[in-house]
């Protein structure tokens, strides 16, 4: 916010009004932090479904996908999801319009989605040898 204040002050010193150069909405779109049209939505209720999420975010543009992340074993919502739009501008409008709003009685927070980081491959369970003993792969003395 201090950055915007310094811009406003610098524009205020010029002969024209600051609104003649940039409005508040154009400032926010000019300094958008979104690099992709995918949004991370946190704070979702356990009863929020993909359909409810899509219904809440549909007024802001053309949705590509609205997905609530669920637990593999129980099938219950993990409390977060992702919403993907066709353009970054639509995603920015949705972020501004839906951040700190209520869905199913819970306050949600909308942030830019970060790219998925590659996970390490799963470690293999050591198989017992023919004698029934496991081989210790530790090198050196452990004590």
SULBEL-V522813 format. One record per backbone hydrogen bond with DSSP energy under -1.0 kcal/mol. CO is the residue of the C=O (numbers start at 0). NH is the residue of the N-H. If there is no record, write none. Layout:
co = (CO;CO)
nh = (NH;NH)
This chain:
co = (0;1;2;3;4;5;6;7;8;16;17;17;22;23;24;25;26;28;36;37;38;39;40;41;44;48;49;50;51;52;53;56;57;61;64;66;68;70;75;78;78;79;80;81;82;83;83;86;87;88;89;90;91;92;93;94;97;100;102;105;107;108;110;128;132)
nh = (4;5;6;7;8;9;10;11;12;19;20;21;26;27;28;29;30;31;84;112;82;110;80;108;47;52;53;54;55;56;57;59;60;85;83;81;77;74;70;42;43;68;40;66;38;63;64;90;91;92;93;94;95;96;97;98;100;107;105;102;99;41;39;131;128)
